[in-house]
């Protein structure tokens, strides 16, 4: 009964919202939308829930699940079978299915396709988190709510619910919207005990479209050229402040917070929106710089880079024991063919997580604690390692004396049992002739490899598409079958075998572009360890890459290549394009004229933080883009 009541929430709280009353002219009508609304990504949803309820983004800091939570959202029963039942899920975060994404990025409107399964999960999550409102340090507008007389208790609950809805919707409530919300509260209040009524009403708020979607009026995007006083490029480059023609302040505050924090605005950003301080580029810049100095910016920036480089897939790598077992102190094969392999999965779990954490810590250090430049991101030879990955980094890696370790919790499966552990990662310096920036991180290299051998084609495609924004199209049918066998029994180098396999006329035209940037990383095996030889022969990692626009990069190895990529105008433009699309949640055309001031500044100013501020203060961010989704063919 309770579940059915809350499932009708979209009708109860947003009756009439699906058919905007744009022509009525009243302040309560819904503005017409010219672009699809952006749904919160799984990460954004969970961060928003934590910030909305005033709990840390760490499940260990959440209160224990209450009896009320068990009544409203009973735990799923563990499935029966031969395996042990899984441990109960943590109170936070909720584990949603991943978004389909667009070019590897979540939060892009062209890649958001909701499913019935996702909708059901949103309902279950709302019911789960709703009961935590009664334990929230920020929810109640009074002290000692549970002990108050009934009338005072109801008044406090009403005020608290209305205040929560305003923060959850990230804007002031409209009059009709407030009335529907309070009617919903009264109905719940009359149907059960007070704590249950509060929780059910909160569950309703957490299922309203205004919470799930970042709804932006058509005026914030899709303006015609006639709405601009001059060209977007000229205005953005000159820093001209424009008030009144951009997004409303609440929309802009949310756009800014989900760009830089992956979460809702804080009290100061809400106050700036209410005071009209976001009406100028200078006001937006003040908030953007403040937000980049906040610890919440760090995981948001790291998350962008994981999506840019695809490093979260390192948790799925399956390197072969026969190739790498001895590196970690175990035999390449088990004693008996029918034995269960216990050793290798137990080793791989921490290795996978360490590689992912090392990549994130490298980005955080480069952007926030180091030089803060794109050059450092692409070329720095400092980073992190753990005891689990020390065999990958080799003897050349030196732990920084006095460097404090970073300890992170990890979860992995071994012998069909979920395990929890902690992992200590240590600051380290790597040989500058072996490591240079993100492209030589073992996590990046390992996701560009097979079980035994490195994958120069996978690595080359990543450089061209993700680093240089060159659209390669779909491989010809049967291309994978032409690849050299992934085996230890080989008689030549990996480069020679790949070159031979891709030398057919049907393949050569594409692989003339793909192979050179892939071969640049032949000094790294399938786990990202540096090697001087391949199959007993010296590694050849030299090559030449021709980029659109006339750039030619001739390099000796991956380190040399990384330094040249860091200085490439094409590569910097591509990085700025990825960030701008990510900030807008829209795959805008690479030819969009208003992108040019952002790109031009970044070519001259190497700072990653300044790039993000430049995007936040740009016409594109403050006023929106006219362009439709970009068509394939960025490599012009």
N, C-alpha and C positions, 0 to 999 in steps of 0.2 A: 504494500500500500504506500509506504513511504517512498520507495523507489519510483513507483508510477507517478506520484505527485511531483517529484523533482524532475522527472523526465519531461514533464510538460512545461518546464521552466521557460524555454524559448518563447512559448506562447504566452505564458503568464507575465513575464517581465518585458517582452519585446513585441507584444501584440501590435500589429500594424507596422512594425519595423521593417518587415520584408518588402513592403510597398511604400517607399519614401513619399512623404507628403511635400515634395519640393515646391509644389505650386501654391501651397496654402499661405506661405509667407509667415507662418507663426514660428516663434522661437523654439517650439517643441518638435517641429517637423525634422525628419531625418534628411540630411543633405544627399543629393544625388551623387552616386559614385560613377566615375568614368573609368576607374581601374579596379580590378578585383582586390578585395581587402587582403592584407597579409595575415596569415595565421601565425600565432606564436609557435616557434620551433620547440621540440622537446626540451632543449636546454633553456630556452627563454621561458617556457612555462614553469619549469621547476625553479629557476632563479626568481621569477616573479612571485611564485607562491612563498618562497622563503622570505623575500623582502616584504611582501604584503603582510605576512603574519609576524614578522619581527624575529624569525629564527635564523640561525646561522646556515650557511651553505655547507653543512657538514652533518650527516645523520647522527653522529655521536652527540651533537649538541641539542638534538630535539628531545622533547619529553617522551616518556613511554606512552605507548598506545593505550587509550582509555577504554573503559567498558562501553561508553557511548559510541566510540568508533566501531567496536565490535558489533553493536546493535545495528548501526546504520550501514556499515560496509563490512560484512563478515569476510574473513580471509578466505582466499581460494583454497579448496582442499587439495592436498598434494596428490598427484596422480599415482596410481598403483603400478607396481612393476618390480623389476629386479634391483633397481637402484634405491639407495637411501633417499628419503624425502628431503627436498631442499630446505635450507634454513628459512625462517620467515623473512620476508623482504624488509628492508630498513624503512623507517617512517618517511624518509626522504632520500633521494628523489624518486619520482614515479618513473618506471621504466616503460616508456612508450616505444612503439615501432618507429624506426628511422624514417625520415622523409625521403621520398624519391630523389629530391634535389635537382639542381640544374648545374651541370658542369662541375659536380662535386661539392657544391655549396648548398646548405640548407638556407631557409629564409629568403629564397628567391621566388617571386610569385609564379613564374612560369614552371617551377618544379614542385608546386604544392598541389597534390591531388588527394583530398581526403577520402578515406575508405570507411565502410561501416564498422570495421574493427577499430579503427582509430577513434571514431565517435563513441563507441562503447567504452574504450579506455579513458576517454575524457570524462565520461560520466562516472566511472569507477574512481578515478582520481579525485574528482570533485567531492564525492561522498566520503572518500578517505580523509582528505585534508580539511573538510568542513568542521569536523569535531575538534580539530586543533585550534580553531578560533577561540574556543573557551579557555584554552591554555596560553593563548598569545599574550605577550607583554604589551602589545599595541592595540588590541582590539577594543576592549571595553573603555568607555568614556567615563567610568566611575570606578570607585574602589569597592571591593567586597561584593560584587554583583550577586553572588549566590545567596548571600544572607540578607539582602534588602527586602523590605516589604513588597508585596506583589506589584503594586502600582508603580513604585519607584523602579523596581526591577524591569518592568515592561518599558518604562520611559527610557531607561538607560540602554536597554537592548535595542530599542528603536533608533536612538541616536547613534549607537555603535554600528549598527547595520548600515545606516545611511552613510556614515563616514567611511566604512569599509568599501561600500559600493563606489563611492567617489574615487577612492584610491585605486580600486580594482579596474574601473572603467577609464581611469587616468584622465578624467575631465569632470567638470561639474555635471550633476544630474539635471536632466530636463524635467520640467514640471510633471508631465504625463508619465515619464519614466519613474519619477519618485513616487507618484501615486500608485502605480502598478506594483512597485517594490513593497510599499507599505501594506497594500492589500494582501500581497503574498505572505508577508510577515504575520499579519493578523489571522490569516487562514491557518497557518502553521501553529500559531499560538493557541488557537481554539481547538486544535486537533491532538495535542499531546503536552507533555511536561515542558517547562520553559527551556531547559538546556537542549532538548531535542528540537524545539521550535527554532531556536537560534541557529543550530547546526544545519537544519534543513534549509533555512533561508540563506545561509552562507553558501551552501551547496548550490542553491539556485543562482546566486551571484557568480559563482565560479563556472557556471555553464552558460552564462549569457554571452551572446556574440560580442558584446562590448568588451568582455574580458578576453575571449579567445582570439579576437581579431584586432589588428591595428587598423581601424577603419579611418580612411583618409578621404575627405571631401574631394570632389572633382577639381575644385579650385586649386588644390595643392599640387595637382599633376595635370598634365595635358593642356596647359595654357597655350594658346596660339601665339605666334610671333608678335601679333599686334598688341599683346598684353605687356610686352617688354618695352621699357624706355631705352631703346638702343639694343645692341646685340648682347646676348648672355655672356659671351666671352669678354667683351669690353667691361661690362658691369662687374663681373666676378673678379677680373684682374685689377680693376681700379679700387676695389673694396667699397664701392658705393653702397650705402645703406638704403634699403627699400622697406618701408613699413606699409602694412595694410594690404599688400597684393600677394603675399606668400601664404604658407600654411598657417592655420590658426595656431596660437601659442601652445595649446595643449597637444595638438598633433605634432608640432615641432619638438616639444619636450620629449614625447614618446619616441619619435624618430631618433632623436639624439641619444636617449638612454639605451635603446635597443641596439644602436650602432656601437656605442662605446662600452656598454656594460652587459649586454645580453639580458637586460632586465628593465623593470619599470623605473620611472623617475623617482629620485629621493625628495625629501621635503624641500631642500634648497632649490632644486630644479622646478618643482611645482610652484614654489613661491616666485621664482623668476618668470614663469609663464603667466602667473596671475598678475604680476606687476608690469607686464608688457616689456620685460627686459630682453625677450627673444625677438623683438621686432627688428633689430638691427644686426648686422654681421658682427659688430663689436660685442654685442651682448651674447650672441651665440658663441663667439670665440672665448669669452671669459668662462662660460660654463664648460665648454669642451676642454679647455686646459685644466680647469679644476677637476673634471671627471677623469682625465687621463692621469692625474696625480693620485686618484683614489685607488686602493687595492683592487676594487672590482673591475678595473680596466684590464688588469693583467690576464686573468683567465679568458676574457673576451678576445683580446688580441691573440693570445695563444690559440684559441679555438679557430680563429680565422686561418691561421697558418697551418693547422692540422688539416683543414679542409682544402686549402690551397695545394698542399703537397700530398694529400691522401695518406698521411702518416697514421691515422687511426686504424687503417687496414693492417698495420703491423701486428695487431692482436690476433690476426687470422693467418699469419705466415706459418708454413709447415716445412721447415728445412729438414732434410733427411738425416736420420741418425747415422746412416752408413757414410755420409760425407762429413758430418760435423761432430759426431759423438766423441771421438778421441780428443777434440779440442776442449771439451768440458770434463774430461777424465773418465769417460766410460767407453766400453768396447763398441766398435761400429755395428755389431750385430749381437742379438741375444743368443744365449747358449742353445736354446731349442726353438725351432720355428713356431711351435704352438704356444710358447710362453707369452703371457701378457707383458707388454713393455711398460713397466712402472717408472723406470729411471728417466727416460727421455721426456715424457710429458711433464714430470716434476721439475726438470731443468728448464724446459721451454716456457712454462708459465711465468716465472719471474723474469726471464730474458725478454719476452715479448713486452711485458709491462714496463720494464726498465727502459727499453728502447723508446717506447712512447713517451715516458716521463722525461727522458734525456732530451728528446726533441723539444718538448714544451718548455723545459727549463732553459735550453739554449736560446729559444726565441725570447723568453722573458728576460733573460740576462742581456741579450743583445739590444733589445728595444728599450728596456726600462733601467737597467743597471750598468750597461756598458756605454758604448759610443752613441747608441740610439739611432744608428744610420742604416740605410739599406746596404751600404758597403760592408758594414760589420755583419749584417745578417747573411750576406753572401760569401764572406771571406774569413770571418773570425775563426781562430783555431783553439778557442777555449770552450769548455762545455762541462759535461757531467758524465760520470760512470758509476756503476755499482759493482759489488762483488759478482753479481750474476753476469754482467757483461764485460768484466775485465778480460776474459779470454778473447773477446772480439776486438777490443781496443788495443791489445798487445802491450809489449814492454815499453814502447815509446810513449805511452800515456803516463803522465806524472800527476799524481794528486797534489793539488795546491796546498802547501804547508799552512796550517792554521785555518784552512777553509772549513766552515761549518757544514756538516752534511744536512741534506734535506730528506726528511723521512715522510713517506707517503704510504697510505694503506693500499693494498692490492687484493684482487680476488681472481682466482683462476680455478680451472677444473683439472684434476689429475685422478686417474683411476675412477672416473665417473663420479667423483665426489668434489663438491665445491669447497674451496679452501680460502681462508682469509689470512693475510700475512701483512707485514710491514716491510718496506724496502728503503734502505738508506742509499742516497745518491750523493756522490762527493764531487766538489768542484775539481776540475782537472785541466791540464794544458796538454794539447796534442801536438805532435810534430807538424810544423807549418808546411812541410813538403808532402804531408799525407792528408791533412784535413783543412778544408776551407769552406766554412759556412754551411748552410742548410742542405745543399745538394750532396755533401759528403757525410752527412749524419748517417750512422748505420740504419736508423729507422727508415729513412728515405730510400737508401740503397736496397734494403731488405724487401720492401714492397715492390721493388723493380727487379725481382729475381724469381727463380724457380726453386724446386726442392734441392737441387744439386748445384746448378750453374747460375751465374748472374744472367740477367736478361737485358742485353744492350738495346733491344728494340723497345721493351717496356720503359727503360730509362730514357731513351732518345725521344719517345713520344711524349713523356712527361715534360721534358725540357721544351720541346717545340710548342705543345699545347698550353701548358700551365705557366711556363716561364717566359715564352716569347709570343703567346697568343696567336699561334699559327694553326688554322683549322686544317686537319689532315683528311677528314672524311672517313668513310667506312672501308676497312681492309677488303681486298678481293676475296671471293669465296674460296675456302680451302687454304687460306694463308697460314693458319696455324699448323696445318699438317706438313708444311714445307720447312718448319723450324728444325734445327739440328736436335737429335735426341738428348734428353736431359739425363745424362749418365756420367759415371766416373770413368767408364771404359772409352777413352777418346785418344786420338793420336795426334791432335793438333790443338792450337789454342782456341779459346771460345770465340775470339774475334775472327779467326780464319774460318771457322765452321759457319758462323753467322753470315759472313760476307759471301761465302759460297752458296748458302741456302737462299740468299736474297738477290742473287745475281741474275735470276731469270728475267727476261724482258718484261713480263707482266708485273714484276715486283720492283725492278730497278729504279723506275722513275720516282717512286715514293721513298725508297730506301736510300737514295742518294742524299735525301735530307734527314731521314730518321737515323741512319747508322752512325754518322760522325759524332753527334752529341751523346749517343749511347756508348760508343767506343771510348769516349773520354773518361768513362768511369770503370774501365776494365782493370784498374788497379785494385778494385774492391770485389770481394767474392760475394756469394749469395746471402751472407749474413752481414755484409758491410765491412768486413775486416780487410785491412790493406794488405796487398801482396805485391811482391816484386816480380814474381814469375807465375806463369800459367802453364800447367802441364810440363814443367821443366824448361820452359822458354821464357825469355824476358818479355814482359808485358809491353805491348805497343798501344798507348792511349792517345796518340797524336791524331790530329785531324783538322779539317776546315769546315766551318759552317757559314753558309750564306743566308743572312736574314733579310726579310723584306725591307725596302728602304735603302738598300745599297750597303749595308754593313757586312763585313766579312771578318770572322773571328778565326784565326789560325792559332792552334794551341798545342802544347806538348803533352798535357795530361789534365786530369780533372781539376787540380788545384789552379793551374794556369787558366783553364776554361772558366772556372768560377770567378776569378778576378776580372776576366774580360766581360763576362755576363753582368757583373755588378756595375760596370761602367757603361754598358750598352744603353743608348736612348730607347731602343725598341723594348728592351727588357724592363726598363723603368716605366715606360708608358703602359706596358702590360700589367705590371704590379699595381699601378695607380688605377687602371681600369677595373681589375678584380676588386679592389677595395671600394671603388665608387659604386659598382653594381651591388656589392654586399651591403653597403650603407643604405642604398635606396631600396633594396629588396626587389630589384627590377633589372633584368638583363638588357639594359639600354644599349643602343647601337654604339659600336666603337667609333663610328664616324660622327657622333653627337658633337656639335660645335662647342657646347658649353663645357665639354671635357678638357678642351685645350688649355685653359688657364691652369687647371689642376695639374695636368701633365707638365706644362712648361715650368711651373714652380718646382715640381719634384725633380726635374732634370737638373735644376740649379741648386736646390736645397735637398741634401741627402737625408734629412731627418724623417724618420717614419712618423713620429708624433706630429710634426708639422704637416705632413701629408694628410693625416687624419683631420687636423684642424682645418686645413685648406678645403677638404671635402665638406666638412660640416658648415663652413661659412660660404660655400659656393652657391651659385644660382640653382644648380641642379638639386642640391639638398634642400635649400630653403623654399624654392618655388616649383621644383619638379621638372621632369623632362618631357619634351614633346614627342620623342622618338618612340616607336614601337620596338618590340623585341628584335634584337640583332639577328640577322640571318647569317648562316654559315658563310665563311669567306673572309675572316679577319686578316688573313695573310695576303696583303695587297702588294 
